[in-house]
Amino acid sequence: MQDAVLFCVMVSLSGAVLMPAFTSNAVQKAYIEKENEEKAEEILHKFMTCKVDEFEHLNAENILGRAGINASYGLLKPLVDGMLEKEEMHRTYADLCTECMACQLRFSGRQLNVLTENFTEMTEAKLGEFMDEQLGSRYSYNFTIVWNPIAGFDFGGELSTGDIIPSDADVYTAIAYATMPSSLFTKDVSVLLENMRNYIENSVSKNDYVSDFRDGQISEEEFKQHLTEFLVNLIDDIIWRGFDNGSSILDVSIDYIFQGVKNAIEDAFDDALNMTAITIMEAAGENFSEIVARLMKDSFCQIFPVINASLPMKKLISEVKESIKEQAKNFVNETIKKRVTAMVENVASNINKFTNIRAEIINWLLQQINFCRAKVMLSIWEV
């Protein structure tokens, strides 16, 4: 009996001695986790608000290099800089990134707009400098910003810097969203958004399947069939088909980028820079616009091998657009329609909880298709 009492006393004393250590370690770990979480949030906030004092990139630098022209050589450098160099002053890092992504035309893991490859490279380098300055030697990081107008479909733009995220470390991730540049919101975008709104309003008003289902006039299966058809047709119109044969979101995006390419070439070779243009063309042995077209054709054919590279540039762009739209159509059939099924099941199961079916549809759509914003992710871990 005395031994048992003595044993209990010893256990109690051991607990009293060791408990502060256990508690101290738990508190310290919680404090470190909180500190690292706040650090990631703080850096992401600075990315969204801090401005880049000076930033320069050279449109078409890679194109000149592939044409055998050293843009940094001798007397050619000031001529090339005057014609192709672009300077960005007092822009936030977020604005700089979204501007860059808007003109990439990234598809299937590759940037198709070869004219702005240097813009991408210089932006990623600037991001790396910013992150290194903010995080120092204590942390490693991975920073990625992605613009995918169609969730899960590899089309849009992307920038990243840092290391691969390890699987065996405590990683702290912060997420935010950046608004795409206003230049992207063309008249065609406005028309597309208006068509989408009208389609939803008219369809819901003319075919009030929700009230019919609530009142018992149609069965649950009939309701789910009607809602599924409505959502699938809406998504097809938005993504690849277009409303009443108008522009889809892919039409708008691709046309915006190629119009930018056309404008950049015209700006580079206006009358004020005529002598520079002649100098560049003589050095290259061919017209600059022909160089751009040839290299863009090469880029297209690496992604779309079935496309005929001998087609005129305008026809080739149309072929590229149709190829992307066909793959988007397959993506809708294979992926988004599964999301439609889940959405319809949710609505049918909770029909009496929804007071505004239009708002629910729009909110769901914005999770699948969002032309207006890019996702920003910063992951950090201690070295």
Secondary structure, DSSP 8 states (H G I E B T S, - for coil): -HHHHHHHHHHHHHHHHHHHHHHHHHHHHHHHHHHHHHHHHHHHHHHHH-EEEEEEEETTHHHHHHTT--TTSTTHHHHHHHHHEEEEEEEEHHHHHHHHHHTT-EETTEE--GGGHHHHHHHHHHHHHHHHHHHTTTEEEEEEEEE-SBTTSSEEEEEEEE----SSS--EEEEEEEE--GGG--HHHHHHHHHHHHHHHHHHHH--HHHHHHTTSS-HHHHHHHHHHHHHHHHHIIIII-GGG---HHHHHHHHHHHHHHHHHHHHTSGGGHHHHHHHHHHHTS-HHHHHHHHHHHHHHHH-TTS-TTS-HHHHHHHHHHHHHHHHHHHIIIIIHHHHHHHHHHHHHTGGG-S-HHHHHHHHHHHHB-SSEEEEEEEEEE-
